[in-house]
């Protein structure tokens, strides 16, 4: 308990002690990861930890209600966090890029993409395509009838999301299309999914305001149906 009491005392010492403790924690975690995983993967993990930690600390600093001299100190602390954690993350990323993966790391990465990532992305693209097409098919006649929550921009966004998800599914369903391009193709597919997500969320904003229960119900039913299909196919595969 004395350790927790000491931590609480340090945290409450002044308005910026908590920030410095979080900064120190990010440094320790980054050092632990990079020292225990002495490969390019460890350096990439260290880069992500420092980046996420810096963003979290800066958001925390912005949330503080400061007046007078504390505002100037906040600027100094923010610059300190950016220079130290940002510099550390940039250095780790530069080393990981310039060194390049070892043959064993490259083989492991390609195997992970073929055996795990592409399967997960295939299911994700199928789910997004089904949901987007269903919402589009339901909302199109309602829009023609002048139903307010759905406009032409939302319908166009839903159509773009559906087509983008179908494109992603067409690629992930045939892993041979990414032969010798697994890492670049995997990154591109993840980027495509991340790009479609906010577009889809924006297209659903009108429906969400009208009936969030209907939106959740549709997506929940689609998720259950997809999980049931996955379980059925895996059961068939194990039985054979």
N, C-alpha and C positions, 0 to 999 in steps of 0.2 A: 504493500500500500504506500510505503514511503516513496517509491519510485513514481507512482501516479500523482501523489501529492506534490512532489518536486516538479513534475511536468506541468501540473496545473499552475503552480506558482510561477514558473517561467513563462507560461502562456499568458498569464494575466499581469506580467511585470509591466508591460506597456503595450501600446496599440500595434506595434510591429514585431514583437517577440514571436508571436504565433507564425507570422510570415517567415521569419528566419528559421524557426524550427521546421516548418514545412520544406523550406529550401534545403536544409541540412538532410532531412529525410529523403528527399528526391536524390540528392547526391549519393547518399549511402546506398539506396536501392539500385541506382545506376551502376555504381562501382561493384556491388555484389553480383549483379547480373553479368556484367562484362567480364568479371574475373572468373566466374564459375562457368560461363559459356564462352570459351575463348575461340570464337569463330566469327565469321561475318554475321551469322544469325544473332549472336550475342550483341554485336555492335549495333545491329538494327533495332534490337529490343531496347538497348540503352538509348538510342536516338528517340524512340517512341516514348520511353519513360520520361526523358528530360523534356520533350516537347509537351506532353500531356501535363507534366508537373508545372512547367512554366505557365501554361495557359490557365491551369487551375489557380495558381498563386496570383496571377494578374487579375483574374476575375474576383478572387477574394479581396484583393486590394481595392478594386473598384467598388466593391460592396460596402466598404467602410465609410462611415459618415464622419468626415474629418473637417476640421476648421482651423484657421490660423496657420501656425508653423507646421502642423502635422501634414498639411497638404504638400508643402515643399519636401518634407521628409518622405512622403509617399512617392513622389517623383523620383527621388534618389534611390529608394528601395526598388521601385519598378525597373529602373535602368540597371541596377545591380543584378536583379534576377534575369533580365533579358540578356545581359552581357555574359553572365556566368553560365547559366543553363543553356542559353541559345548557342554560345560558343562551344560548350561541351557537346551538345547534340550535333552541331554542324561538323565538328571534328570527327565524331564517331561515324556519321554518315559518309563523310569524305573518305575515311579509311576503308569502310565497307565497300564503297564503290570502286576505289582505285585498286584494292587488292583482288577483288573478284573471288568467286567461290572456288573451293577445292573440288576435284572430281567427285569425291564422296558427297559433299554438300549439294553439288549440282544434281547428282543422282537422287538423293533424298528429296530435294525440292520437286523434281520432276515426278517422282513417284507419289508424293503427297498431292500434287495438283491433279494427276490422273486418277488416283484412287479415292480421294476424299473431296477436294475442292470442286471438281467438275460435277460430281454427283450432287453436292449441296447446291451449287449454282443452278443445276438443271431443275431441281425441285423448286427453288426460289423463283426462277423464271416462269415455270408452269403455274405456280400459285399467283404470281402477279398478272400473268396473261389471262387466266381464268377470271380473276376478280375484276380486272379492268374491262374485259369483254362483256361480262355479265352486267356491270354497272352501265356500260355504254349502251348495251342492247335495251336495258330497262329505261334509261334516261332519254334516249333518242326520240321515241314517240311522245314522251311527256314534254320534251322541249318543243316538239312540233305543235303540241296543244297549248303551249304558252305557260308551262309550269315554272314558276319563278326560281326555285332553287338551282336550276340547271340552265346554263347558258351555252352559247356556241363555243366559247373559249374552253369551258370545262369539257365539252364533248370532244373537241379537237385534242385536248391534252390526254383524255382517256384513250383515244384512238392511237396517238403517238406512243403512249405507254404500252398498249397492247402489241403494237407492231414491234417496238423495241424488245419487249419480253419474248416475243416469238422468234426474233432474230437471235437473241441470246440462247433460247432453247435449241434452235437449229444448230448452233455451234456446239453447245455442251452435249447434245445427244449423240454426237459423232466425235469422240475424242481424237480420232485419227486426223481430223482436220487441223489439229494443233500440233501435229508431230514436229518435233524439233523447235517448236515455238511455245512450249507449255508455259513458261514463266511469263513471257510477254502477253500471251493470250489470256492467261489467268488474271493478270493485272487489268487488262482491258475489259474483261467480262465483269470483274468486280467494280471497276469504274462505271461501266454501263448500268449495273444494278443500282449503284449509289446515285447516278444521275437520274434514273427513272423514279427513284423513291420520292424526292421532293416534288417532282412534277405530278405524281399520282396523289400525293397528300394535298397539294394545292387544288387539284381537280375535285377532290372529295370534300373540300371545305364547305361548300354550299349545302351538300347533303348532310354533313355532320351537324351543321347548325339547325337543319330542319329536323333530323331524327338521328341522333348518335347511336341509339339502340339498333336501328335498322342497319346502319353501317357496320357496327360491331357484330351483329347477328350474321350478316352476309359473309364477312371475312372469317368469323369463327366457324361457320358451317363449311366454308371452302377449306379451311385448315383441317378440320376433322375428316373431310372427304379425302383430302390429299394424304393425310396420315394413314387412313384406312387403306388406301390404294398402295402406299409404300409397304405397309405391313403385309398385305396380301401378296405382293410380288416377292418380298423377301421370304415369306413362308413357302411360296412355290419354289423359289430358288434353292432353299435349304432342303426341301423334300426331294428334289431331283439330284 
